[in-house]
Amino acid sequence: STTSSSGVNTMTIPAQANRAINLTFLEVSQAGTGAGGNAQLRIWDGSVGNGAPLYSCYLTTPVGSVGAVQEINLPKDAQSNRGIQATAGNALVIQIINLGNVTAIMNARVSYM
């Protein structure tokens, strides 16, 4: 879980040698009045900007102090299991950009394969 109110929120799941990270659940909570309506979630295989982009979506805009909770609709594999996998030995980085003055919390469930 990570929390940020700086406009960018980054969560890094550390790599393990010869093991792949499997992200199976991701939820984002946002609250605040400074939302620009264009907050974007990005998931990277490896480091931000240098790794391979795996997934991207725009987030729901929070409404004042009430905020918004959004479960991210992760893609499904051929067996209809939701999740995103990093390459074995790589970190998995989840980043929210363009938050404005909004506080964002990310909660994730991962396993190593």
C-alpha positions in Angstrom: 0.0 0.0 0.0 1.3 3.5 -0.8 -0.1 7.0 -0.1 0.8 10.3 -1.9 -0.5 13.8 -2.2 2.3 15.2 -4.4 0.7 14.7 -7.8 2.5 11.4 -8.4 2.2 8.1 -6.5 4.6 5.2 -7.2 4.5 1.7 -5.8 7.4 -0.7 -6.6 7.1 -4.4 -6.0 10.8 -5.6 -5.7 12.2 -8.1 -8.1 13.3 -11.6 -7.0 15.8 -13.6 -9.0 14.3 -16.0 -11.5 10.7 -15.3 -10.2 7.9 -13.4 -11.9 5.6 -11.0 -10.0 1.9 -11.6 -10.5 -0.4 -8.7 -9.8 -3.8 -10.0 -9.1 -5.7 -7.1 -7.5 -5.3 -3.3 -7.5 -7.4 -0.7 -5.9 -7.0 3.1 -6.0 -8.7 5.5 -3.5 -8.6 9.2 -4.1 -9.8 12.3 -2.2 -9.4 16.0 -2.6 -10.7 18.9 -4.6 -7.7 19.6 -6.8 -8.4 16.8 -9.3 -7.7 17.7 -12.9 -9.8 14.8 -14.2 -6.8 13.2 -16.0 -5.1 11.1 -13.4 -3.6 8.1 -15.2 -2.5 4.7 -13.8 0.5 3.0 -15.5 2.0 -0.4 -14.8 5.6 -1.1 -15.9 7.7 -4.3 -16.2 10.9 -2.9 -14.7 11.7 0.8 -14.1 9.4 3.7 -15.1 10.3 4.9 -18.6 12.9 2.3 -19.2 10.9 -0.9 -18.6 8.1 -2.2 -20.8 4.7 -0.6 -20.3 2.2 -3.4 -19.4 -1.1 -1.5 -18.7 -2.5 2.0 -18.6 -5.9 3.6 -17.8 -7.4 6.8 -16.7 -8.9 6.9 -13.1 -12.2 8.0 -11.9 -12.2 11.7 -10.7 -12.9 12.1 -7.0 -15.8 14.3 -5.9 -14.6 16.6 -3.1 -14.0 15.1 0.4 -16.2 12.1 -0.5 -13.5 10.8 -2.9 -13.6 7.8 -5.1 -12.6 4.1 -4.7 -11.8 2.3 -7.9 -11.0 -1.4 -8.3 -8.8 -1.6 -11.4 -10.2 -3.9 -14.0 -7.0 -5.9 -14.8 -6.9 -7.8 -18.0 -7.7 -11.5 -18.2 -5.5 -14.3 -19.4 -6.6 -17.3 -21.6 -8.1 -19.0 -18.6 -10.1 -15.9 -17.5 -7.8 -15.2 -14.5 -7.3 -11.5 -13.9 -3.7 -10.2 -13.5 -0.6 -8.8 -14.9 2.8 -10.5 -14.8 6.3 -9.0 -14.9 9.2 -10.7 -16.6 11.0 -13.1 -14.2 13.7 -11.1 -12.4 12.1 -7.7 -13.0 10.4 -5.4 -10.5 6.8 -4.3 -11.2 6.2 -0.6 -10.9 2.7 0.9 -10.5 2.5 4.6 -10.9 -0.3 7.2 -10.9 0.5 10.5 -12.6 -1.4 13.8 -13.0 -3.1 13.6 -9.6 -3.1 17.4 -9.0 -3.8 18.2 -5.3 -5.5 14.8 -4.8 -4.4 12.3 -2.2 -4.2 8.8 -3.6 -3.8 5.4 -1.9 -3.0 2.3 -3.8 -3.6 -1.2 -2.5 -2.2 -4.2 -4.4 -2.1 -8.0 -4.0 0.8 -9.8 -5.6 2.5 -13.2 -5.6 5.8 -14.4 -6.9 5.8 -17.3 -9.4 
